Amino acid sequence: MNGPHPANRQPIPALCAAAVLLAICPVLAGCHTLVLDPAGPVGAADKTILIDAVFIMLAIVVPTIAATLGFAWWYRAGNPRARYLPDFAYSGRIELVTWSIPVMVIMFLGGVAWIGSHQLDPYRPLPSSAKAVEIQAVSLDWKWLFIYPEQGIAAVNQLTVPVGVPLHFTLTSGSVMNVFFVPQLGSMIYTMNGMSDQLYLQADAPGVYYGQSAHFSGDGFSDMHFDVTAVPPDRFTAWVASARGTGPTLDEAAYRDLAKQSSNVKPFTYRAAAAGIYDMIVSQKLPPGPGPAPATSPKTEAGDAR
């Protein structure tokens, strides 16, 4: 059998599907996408790669949608000019088009990824005449510890940085694997227990930028976020002086207490941080967080049989 004649076929509701997609677009456009509002050179480069990749992939998406709508319209039941070819099996020209376009898209995407991965190597210093500020970041359950080794202070769930100055992060985890991410400043990077990663970022304009954990790490994950406050260099110096005047000292005992599981921790600072405490966390001389406290069961009354 050659199948039903086109006059007996039911029309494909392609226009209805297109209408639904057009209705969804305004909803998606209302989403707040910080990645598309960069505030630093790394974030701007990430945005460029994202936009380039989208436009390259549209080379397949747009023709496919157009062809779907065109075929649905041309081969509708009410079009007597449409050719009915039930025995059609192969066309070299069609094969050439359907294979060449995806191959070109993969080549372009591969080139963008190759170039971008080298230009945005997290270990690669950012070009600047200013000396990078050293920041040691530790992910815990469920908060972030930021140590400023050159200033001798530390902060929990708050990160204050100078504007226009490269920031050199060294990162580790004092518990399970996690991800450090400030969407407007740039690339995310994993933190892992017993390992130390590096990342260079920079804020080009004063402001408060949202930072977060981007990897599920347990019950308090949703509250594991922080603010990055970018201020002029003179205000950063004043903030360091203020932090040195208040707060406890970050030593081994204070770190062990901080490493216990807790969520919704309000930001605070340590007026001093013990030298080498980050290296002690990485080398596990300070053990990983203890995790959840064991559940205690009620004592069995005397005489109960088990």
N, C-alpha and C positions, 0 to 999 in steps of 0.2 A: 504494500500500500504506500502511496505517495503522500499521505496526510491530507488534511482538510484543505479545501480551496481557500484563498485569502478572504473571499467574500463571507465565509462562514466563521472566521476567527473573531475572537473578542478583542477590542482595542486594549492596548497596554496603558495603564493609568500613569504614564510618566510625568504628565503635567501636574498631577496631584502630588507626586513625590517631590517635584521641583518646588511646588508651593510650600510644602512642609519644610524643606531645607531653607527657603527664604524666610520663613517665619521664625526658624530657630536662630538665624544669624544675629538679629538684634539682641537676643538673650545672651549669646556667647560674647558679643561685643561689649556687654556690660560687665564682664568679668574683670577683676583688677589684676593685671599682669605686671608685676614689678620687674620681671626680666626685660620687658620692653621699655622700661624707663630707667636706663643705666645712669649711674652717677660716678663712673670711673672708667679708666681705659680698658680694663679687663671685661667689665660688664658691657661696654660698647662693642668690643670685638665679639663677645658671645652673641649679642643681638644681631650683628652683621651676619655671622655664620647661620643663625637661625633663620633670618629673612632670606638669605641666599638659598638655603636648603629648601625652604618652602616654595620659592619661585621655580627652582629647578624641578621639584616634584610636580608642580602644577603643569609642567609640560606633558605629563601623562594624565593627570586628573582632569584638566579642562577638556582636552580632545575626547577623552573617554565619556565624560558627561554629555558633551555636544553630540558625539556619535550615537549615544544611547537615545537621546531625545530625537535626533534626526531619523534614526531607524524606526523608532516607535511612530513617528509622524508619517514617514514615507510608506511604511508597510502596514498602515492602518487598513481596516477592512473596506473603507469607502474610497480607496485610491485604486482605480482600475489600471493606472499606468505602471504600478509596481510589478516587476518581473518575478514570477514564481518559479524558483529553481530547486526543486526537491532533490535533485541528484548532484547538486554542487558539492564538491569535496575538497578542492585545493586551488589556491591561487598564489603563484610565486610573488607577485607584487604585494599582495596583502601580507604574506609572511615577512617580506623585507621590511615593511613599515612596522608591523607589530613587534619585530625583534630589534630593529635598529634604534627605535626611540628608547626602550628600556635600557639598552646597552649604553647609549649616550648619557642617559640620566645617571646610571651607576658610575660612569666615568667622571662626570662632573661632580657628583656627590663625593666620590672618593678623593678627587682633587681638593675640594673644599675641606674635607675632614683631615687630609694629610697636611695641608698647609696650616690649618688652624691648630692642629694638635702640636705642631712644632712652635708656632708663634705664641701659643698660650700654655706652654709647658709650665706647670705650677712651680717647678724648681728654678725657672728662668727669672732673674732679677728684672724689674721694670726699669726702663731708661729714665734716669733722673739725676740731677746734680745734688739732690739732698740725700743724706744718709737714711737708710731704711730704719724704721722703728721696729725693734724686736718684740714680738708678742708670742707667748707660749700658751696654747689653748688645750684644755683638758675637758673631755666630755665625761660627765658623771651621771648617776641616776638621781634626779633628772634635772640637771642644771649644768651650766658651763662655768668653768674656772679659767680666768685669763690672768696670766702672770706677765708682768713687765720686768724682765730681769735687769735691764739697764737702770731702771728707775727704782727697783727694789720694792715694788708694791704689787698688789694683786686685786682682782675684782671678781665678783660672782654675778652672773647674769647681766652684766653691763660691760660695754666696751667703748672706751673713749679714745679717739684717735685724732691726730692732726690732719688738716686738709692739705692736699697737694704733696704729701710725703708718702713714699712707698711703705707698705706694711709687710714685714716678713714674718709670717706665721710658721711656727713649728707646732705640730698638732699630734696628740695622742689620745687614748681613751683610758680612763681609770676604771672602766667597767666593760660593757659589751660594745660591739662595733656600732659606730654612729656616723653621721655626716654633718659637716660644718658647711653652712650655706647662708650667704648674705646676697639675695637675688639682685639687688641693684648694684652691687660692687663686683660680682663676677662669679667665677667657677666654684662649684661645690667640690669638696674633697672628703674622703673617708678618714675617720679616726679609728685606730685599732689598738687594742691592748698589747703592750710589749713592743710596739712599733712607733716610729716617729716620721710623720710626713711634713712636707713643706708647701707653702702657698704664698704667692705675692699678690697683694691687692692694693688698691689706692682709691681714696675718695677725693673727687675733684671739686666738690662743692659742700659748704656747710649744710648740715641737716641731721635728721635722725632716721636711720635706715633699719629696716626690720631684718633680724637674723634669726635663724631657726635650726633645729635638728631636722634633717631631711630623710631620716631612716627610723622606722619604728623600733623602739627599744624598750617597750614595756608599758606599764599602766600610766606612768606620768609623762609619756611622750608628748601628748598634746600641749602640755604646759612648758615644754623645754624650748623656750625662745628667749631672745634678748634684743636689746636696742643697741645699735652702733651709733654713737654720737660723734659726728665729725665737726671739729671746731678749729679755728685758726691756731697756729702754733703757739702764740702767746697765751691763749686760753687753755691749751693743753698743758703748758708748763704750770699754769695756775692750778689746774685740776690735780696734777701730780702733787704739788705742794699741799693742797687741801687734803688729799687722800693720805698723805704721810702723817697728818695730824690727828686722824681719827681711825677707829676700828681696831680689831684684834691683830695679832701676828699670825701669819701663815707658817706654822712649823709642822713637824710630823704629827703631833697630837691633834692640831687643828685640822689637818688634812684628813686624818682618819675619821674624825667626826663629820666632816663635810662629805666624805665618800659614802656615808650611809644613805640609804634610799630616802628621798624626800622630794616633794613636788611643790609648785607654786612658791618657790623660794624668792623672797623679795631681794632686789639688787642691793649689794653692800660691798665695801672695799676692805682690804687688809692694809694696815699702815706699813707693814713690812712683810717681806717674803723671804724665807730661809734660802740661802744660796744653794743652788743645785737641786732644789726640790723637784723640778721638772725631770731631771735626769734620774732621780730616785723613783719617780712614777714610771718612767719608761722602762727602766731596768728591773722594775718590780721589787726593788728594795722596800718600797711602800706597796703593800699588796693591793690587788684590785678590790673594788667595793665589795662589801660582804653580801650584798643581795638581800632578799627579803628575810625578815626574821622568821625562824621556824614557828609554826603554829603549836600552841600548847594545848594539850587535851586535859579535861578535868580529871582529877585524881579519882581512882576507883575506890569506892567506899569499902571499908573492911567487911569481909564476909561475902562480897559479891563473887559469884562463881563465873569463871570465864571459860 
